[in-house]
Amino acid sequence: MVLDDLGSSLRGTLDNLRGKSRISEEDVEDVVREIQRSLLQADVDVSLVQDLSKSIKSRALDEDPPAGTSPRDWVLRIVYEELVDLVGESTDLPLEEQTIMLAGLYGSGKTTTAAKMAWWFSTKGLHPAIIQTDTDRPGAYDQAKQMAENAEVDFYGDPDADDPVKIAREGLEATEEADVRIVDTAGRDGLNEELIQQIERIEAEVNPDRNLLVLDAAMGQSAKSQAADFESAIGIDGVIITKLDGTAKGGGALAAVNETDSTIAFLGSGETVKDIERFEPSGFISRLLGMGDLKQLTERVERAMTETQEEDEDWDPEDMMDGPFTLHDMRKQMQTMNKMGPLDQVLDMIPGMGGGLMDQLPDDAMDVTQERMVDFEVIMDSMTDEELENPRVVGQSRTERIARGSGKPEERVRELLQQHKQMEQMLKQFQGVGDGDMERMMKQMQQGGGGGMGGLGGGGGPFGD
């Protein structure tokens, strides 16, 4: 993810402060130097990096930490607050009836983003629709229609029309029942007069409540001038940064928004309609520094659980808290995990699990884990109902039979049984736990994330708001 190198190197530098009762100017210089190196590699503007460095250094040396706060935690808090200020606020995006127009250049990901946004709004209980007005790019209509189908949202477009304004007008009429209408527009290799005039005509027709600019994270610092140009042409209420999973230059796009009057609305990664998240500066920086993001994690868990239950109405996750934990339950848990997104992203949201722990794992560790989960599914397909309900009956002879039937090694079958046993033991620790106990456990997780948050936990972010 964008700025990953900053989180990794900064955590290593902060670990050098463990056990120190006082922090020296040299210690602060080490931290600032790592921040400068990582932000410049991420293509953040030099002047922004310098301003951030000065602010962190002066605060770390001149301000007194709260009583009982270690020098390491105090510096971490300062870095966290300054980075949150750097990336700016989240775009105001109320969950109400509205029309949103997307603008951006060729290749920025507008069409994919329109479907992702529509899917996101649908998860919030709203009825969204996509209106595709791009008549210039070959295949734009077919791509938009397919993405809308993937997102399971309404769609309007006209592959035979050549007037985007007419399509927009008819699209508004065809989708009048929708709560949120997302108007996708054409792009160009650069913001020229033709594109400006077309977008202005569409804007005049649809009268959007919000104009959102879609920026490719790989644009780096050039995103700054692009954002300024679109702002001057049609006015930008927020920015969506895409392709954050495949570039080291995303810091330039993030920081560029800081230099305009815009804010960030969404972050996009991956190709599926679910690869989008609402930008929350506190959680974004918290994950970056290895302190987790319980809010984003909770949203993903609840959404994945709901989707799993919709697919199998007979399965209720609360049954696991009362009765035995079966392989049927384990399969549902695995399916739920898959719906939450890539495992490395999920781990980053768990305080104490992402960050430093992830730094120690081989680059392909998550790929291996995903492969194992797929193997487990295949193995369970070769098991009888009795074995799925009571895995303890699986002895050596049954293990051999299951391995032959699944085409997987016996060792992988034993791994599945061992994994089930560990999950069963962990689940027993939660059985009988009251709401108050669970709340205390979650608070301890949040305070423990990042290596010694101590009494700084709580509130909206890891240090409170």
Secondary structure, DSSP 8 states (H G I E B T S, - for coil): -TTHHHHHHHHHHHHTTTT-SS--HHHHHHHHHHHHHHHHHTT--HHHHHHHHHHHHHHHHHS---TT--HHHHHHHHHHHHHHHHH--B----SSSEEEEEE--TTS-HHHHHHHHHHHHHHTT--EEEEE---SSTTHHHHHHHHHHHHT-EEE--TT---HHHHHHHHHHHTTT-SEEEEE----SS--HHHHHHHHHHHHHH--SEEEEEEEGGGTTHHHHHHHHHHHHH--SEEEEE-TTS-S-HHHHHHHHHTSS--EEEEE-SSSTT-EEE--HHHHHHHHTT---HHHHHHHHHHHHHHHHHH-TT--GGGGGTS---HHHHHHHHHHHHHT--HHHHHHTSTTTSTHHHHTS-TTHHHHHHHHHHHHHHHHHTS-HHHHH-GGG--HHHHHHHHHHHT--HHHHHHHHHHHHHHHHHHHHHTT--HHHHHHHHHHHHHHTTT--GGG--SSSTT--
